[in-house]
Amino acid sequence: MNREKHSTVSAKQMGWDADSGQIKRRQNIFDKCRGNALKASRILQNTAMRGGSDDIRRKARNDARYFFNMHERRKERMRRREGVK
């Protein structure tokens, strides 16, 4: 099975900190995931389910949605490019 689907890495290990600003939080984890929006989304979703306080869970859930939407937009863009050929 693909290792990327089952990550044991926490968002905290990837540089995501709930006390940071929104842009900094998202940029840190996106950089650590080497531009893989789906991987960042999965890690943050895991934090949203198992996070500590309600504030951490809310921020992780919102950031996970942001990265999942980014992944979907990229996927759609790639589909359109393939249709043009």
C-alpha positions in Angstrom: 0.0 0.0 0.0 1.2 3.5 -0.7 2.9 4.9 2.3 1.7 8.4 1.6 -1.9 7.5 2.3 -1.1 6.5 5.9 1.1 9.2 7.3 2.3 8.9 10.9 3.7 12.4 10.9 1.9 15.0 13.0 1.2 18.5 11.8 3.3 19.8 14.7 6.3 17.9 13.3 5.7 19.4 9.9 6.0 23.0 11.2 2.3 23.7 11.7 1.6 25.6 14.8 -1.9 26.8 15.8 -0.4 29.9 17.5 1.1 31.1 14.2 -0.8 33.3 11.7 -2.8 31.6 9.0 -0.4 32.4 6.1 2.6 31.2 8.1 0.9 28.0 9.2 -0.1 27.0 5.7 3.2 28.0 4.1 5.2 26.0 6.7 3.3 22.7 6.2 3.1 23.2 2.4 6.9 23.6 2.2 7.5 20.6 4.4 5.2 18.5 2.2 7.2 19.6 -0.8 4.2 21.2 -2.5 1.9 18.2 -2.1 -1.4 19.7 -1.2 -3.1 16.4 -0.7 -0.5 15.2 1.8 -0.8 18.4 3.7 -4.6 18.1 3.8 -4.4 14.5 5.1 -1.9 15.4 7.9 -4.1 18.4 8.9 -7.3 16.3 8.8 -5.6 13.8 11.2 -4.8 16.7 13.5 -8.4 18.0 13.2 -9.7 14.6 14.4 -7.2 14.1 17.2 -6.1 17.6 18.1 -6.2 19.0 21.6 -8.3 22.1 22.1 -11.2 23.2 20.0 -9.2 26.1 18.6 -6.5 23.7 17.3 -9.1 21.4 15.8 -10.9 24.3 14.1 -7.8 25.7 12.6 -6.5 22.3 11.4 -9.9 21.5 9.8 -10.0 24.8 8.0 -6.4 24.5 6.8 -7.1 20.9 5.6 -10.1 22.1 3.6 -7.9 24.8 2.1 -5.3 22.3 0.9 -7.9 19.8 -0.3 -9.6 22.5 -2.4 -6.1 23.5 -3.8 -5.6 19.8 -4.7 -8.9 19.7 -6.5 -8.3 22.9 -8.4 -4.9 21.5 -9.6 -6.5 18.2 -10.6 -9.2 20.1 -12.6 -6.5 22.2 -14.3 -4.6 19.1 -15.3 -7.8 17.5 -16.8 -8.4 20.6 -18.8 -4.8 20.6 -20.1 -5.0 17.0 -21.1 -8.3 17.7 -23.0 -6.6 20.5 -25.0 -3.9 18.2 -26.6 
